[in-house]
Amino acid sequence: AIACVCCPNILSYCAWCTQVDQNEQKAVLYWGQYQGTLTEPGLYCVNPWGRELRTTSTKFRTMELQDVKVVDARGNPVVVSGVLAYYLNSARRATVDVEDPTNYIRLQATAALKQIAGRYPYSAAPGQPSLQTEGGTISAELSHILQLKVSVAGAVVKS
């Protein structure tokens, strides 16, 4: 029994090592408390007792927002769709501060799309802003508002 305490099994040292791949981050928690983030690719040796690693990918992602029903500025129902391009840049925010970042971003994107699309009528007289003519303006406004909403999850909106 003393030999087990004094000379631990060599295989137990494998639990000390963790690998961080390219385009990946790992949030390190000890006994439920956030301690830091491993951001650079490589092999790290960390104490395994009480440790929890939460991994997130920092690769670009796309999300399709299909058939979102919106009431335009004149009160008419309109069905709009969109595509969101984003990436996660903080393992802490994505895995500790938010339970499910993908679902959180989807819900915030849908809410932002409804908010922005509701400001414009579907069609308007020439020279007047509408959903049909102001695609670039609406997209820029949507990206700005959505970035404010999803920064809590460690997301960066690209388009």
C-alpha positions in Angstrom: 0.0 0.0 0.0 2.9 2.4 0.8 4.4 1.6 -2.6 1.2 2.8 -4.3 1.4 6.2 -2.5 5.1 6.7 -2.9 5.4 5.4 -6.5 2.2 6.2 -8.3 1.4 4.3 -11.5 3.2 5.9 -14.5 -0.1 5.8 -16.5 -1.7 8.3 -14.0 0.7 11.0 -15.4 -1.3 10.8 -18.8 -4.2 12.6 -17.0 -1.9 15.6 -16.4 -1.6 16.3 -20.1 -4.2 18.0 -22.4 -3.9 19.0 -26.0 -5.3 22.2 -27.5 -5.7 21.9 -31.3 -5.6 24.7 -33.9 -8.8 26.9 -33.8 -9.7 25.6 -30.3 -9.7 27.0 -26.8 -10.2 25.3 -23.5 -11.6 26.9 -20.3 -10.0 25.4 -17.2 -12.2 25.0 -14.1 -11.0 23.6 -10.8 -13.7 22.5 -8.4 -16.2 24.6 -10.4 -14.2 27.8 -10.3 -12.9 29.3 -13.6 -9.1 29.5 -13.5 -8.1 30.5 -17.0 -8.1 29.7 -20.7 -5.7 27.7 -22.8 -5.7 29.5 -26.2 -2.6 28.5 -28.0 -2.3 25.2 -29.8 0.0 22.7 -28.0 0.3 20.2 -25.2 -0.3 21.4 -21.7 0.3 19.7 -18.3 -2.3 20.7 -15.8 -3.3 19.2 -12.4 -6.0 16.6 -13.0 -7.6 16.7 -9.5 -10.8 18.7 -9.5 -10.2 19.8 -13.0 -12.8 20.3 -15.7 -11.9 21.3 -19.3 -14.6 22.9 -21.5 -13.7 23.1 -25.1 -14.9 25.5 -27.8 -14.1 25.9 -31.4 -13.0 29.2 -32.7 -13.7 28.3 -36.4 -16.0 30.4 -38.5 -19.6 29.2 -38.4 -22.7 30.0 -40.3 -26.3 29.9 -39.2 -29.4 30.1 -41.4 -32.4 31.9 -40.0 -35.2 30.5 -42.0 -38.7 31.8 -42.4 -38.9 34.3 -39.5 -42.3 35.8 -39.4 -42.1 39.6 -38.8 -44.7 42.4 -38.7 -43.4 45.3 -40.9 -43.8 49.0 -40.1 -47.3 49.1 -41.6 -48.5 46.0 -39.6 -48.3 43.6 -42.5 -47.0 40.1 -41.8 -43.8 39.3 -43.7 -41.6 36.2 -43.8 -37.9 37.0 -43.9 -34.7 34.8 -43.9 -31.1 35.5 -43.3 -27.7 34.0 -42.9 -25.4 34.8 -40.0 -21.6 34.3 -40.1 -19.8 34.4 -36.8 -17.0 32.8 -34.7 -16.4 32.4 -30.9 -13.4 34.1 -29.5 -13.7 33.4 -25.8 -13.9 30.0 -24.3 -14.9 31.4 -20.9 -17.8 33.4 -22.3 -19.0 30.5 -24.6 -18.7 27.7 -22.0 -19.0 29.3 -18.6 -21.1 32.5 -19.0 -23.6 30.9 -21.5 -25.1 27.4 -21.3 -25.5 26.8 -25.0 -23.9 29.5 -27.2 -25.3 28.2 -30.5 -28.8 28.3 -29.3 -28.2 31.7 -27.5 -26.9 33.2 -30.7 -29.8 31.8 -32.8 -32.4 33.3 -30.4 -30.7 36.7 -30.3 -30.3 36.7 -34.1 -34.0 36.0 -34.6 -34.9 38.7 -32.1 -32.6 41.2 -33.8 -34.0 40.3 -37.2 -37.6 40.9 -36.0 -36.6 44.2 -34.3 -34.8 45.6 -37.4 -37.3 44.3 -40.0 -40.2 45.7 -38.0 -38.8 49.3 -38.5 -39.3 49.2 -42.3 -42.4 48.7 -44.5 -42.1 45.8 -47.0 -42.6 48.1 -49.9 -42.7 51.9 -50.2 -42.8 54.7 -52.8 -39.6 55.3 -54.8 -37.0 57.0 -52.7 -38.5 55.8 -49.5 -36.7 53.2 -47.4 -38.3 49.7 -47.4 -37.3 46.1 -46.8 -37.0 45.6 -50.6 -34.7 48.5 -51.2 -32.6 48.9 -48.0 -30.8 45.5 -47.9 -27.3 46.9 -47.2 -28.5 49.3 -44.6 -30.6 46.7 -42.8 -27.7 44.2 -42.9 -25.2 46.7 -41.4 -27.7 47.7 -38.7 -28.5 44.1 -37.9 -24.8 43.2 -37.6 -24.3 46.1 -35.2 -27.2 45.3 -33.0 -26.5 41.6 -33.0 -22.9 42.1 -32.0 -24.0 44.0 -28.9 -26.4 41.1 -28.0 -24.1 38.2 -28.6 -20.8 39.5 -27.1 -22.0 38.0 -23.8 -21.4 34.6 -25.5 -18.0 35.5 -26.7 -19.2 35.7 -30.4 -17.9 38.0 -33.1 -20.4 38.7 -35.9 -18.9 38.9 -39.4 -22.0 39.3 -41.5 
